[in-house]
Amino acid sequence: MPVKVFYSSVSGSNSLRNDQLRIFMVLESKKIPFERVDIAQNPADKDLMRKIAGNPTALPPQICNGDTYCGDMEAFNNAIEMEQLEAFLKL
């Protein structure tokens, strides 16, 4: 199952854009294959992201492996800090 990163290409928040870019850069640098899912392009993707996250108000970025929820930006940062990124991504 591929790792999916739900993100938004349309955002007025610099913090959100930076968080998304950090996830992309970390995954690319570690050569972890992933799929980008832009919730701004398709409302069904936003609904899917929220369903997988189990939170009707979840905001991007959210990360999952297939249909298994991994976590949000805070959980991603914690996994990196604890050197448990692969476990976090369920690889």
C-alpha positions in Angstrom: 0.0 0.0 0.0 1.4 3.4 -0.9 2.0 6.2 1.6 -0.4 9.0 0.8 0.0 12.6 1.8 -3.2 14.7 1.8 -2.2 18.3 1.2 -3.7 21.5 -0.2 -2.2 23.4 -3.1 -4.3 26.4 -2.2 -3.6 27.9 1.2 -3.1 31.3 2.6 -1.0 29.9 5.5 2.7 29.9 5.2 2.9 27.5 8.1 0.7 25.0 6.3 2.8 25.3 3.1 6.0 24.8 5.0 4.7 21.8 6.8 3.6 20.2 3.5 7.0 20.9 1.9 8.8 19.4 4.9 6.9 16.2 4.6 7.6 16.0 0.9 11.3 16.8 1.3 11.8 14.2 4.1 10.0 11.4 2.2 11.9 12.2 -1.0 15.3 12.4 0.8 14.7 9.0 2.4 13.5 7.6 -0.9 10.1 6.6 0.5 7.6 6.4 -2.3 4.5 8.4 -1.7 1.4 9.8 -3.5 0.4 13.4 -3.2 -3.4 13.8 -2.9 -4.5 17.5 -3.4 -7.7 18.0 -1.5 -8.1 21.4 -3.2 -8.7 19.7 -6.5 -11.4 17.3 -5.5 -13.8 17.6 -2.6 -14.1 13.8 -2.4 -10.5 13.6 -1.5 -11.0 16.0 1.4 -13.9 13.8 2.6 -11.7 10.7 2.3 -8.9 12.4 4.2 -11.3 13.2 7.0 -12.8 9.8 7.0 -9.4 8.0 7.2 -8.3 10.5 10.0 -11.5 9.8 11.9 -11.9 13.6 12.3 -14.6 15.5 10.4 -12.6 18.7 10.8 -9.1 17.4 10.0 -6.9 19.8 8.0 -4.0 19.0 5.8 -1.4 17.7 5.9 -2.5 14.2 6.9 -0.6 11.0 6.2 -1.9 7.5 5.7 -0.6 4.2 4.3 -3.3 2.8 2.1 -6.5 3.3 4.2 -4.6 3.1 7.5 -4.2 6.4 9.2 -0.6 7.3 10.2 -1.0 10.9 11.6 -0.8 14.6 11.2 2.2 17.0 11.1 2.8 16.9 14.8 2.9 13.0 14.8 5.2 13.1 11.7 7.6 15.5 13.5 7.5 13.3 16.6 8.3 10.2 14.6 11.3 11.9 13.0 12.6 13.1 16.4 12.2 9.6 17.9 13.8 8.0 14.7 10.7 6.0 14.1 9.6 7.3 10.8 9.2 3.9 9.2 7.1 2.6 12.1 5.0 5.8 11.9 4.4 5.2 8.2 3.7 1.5 8.8 6.3 0.4 6.4 
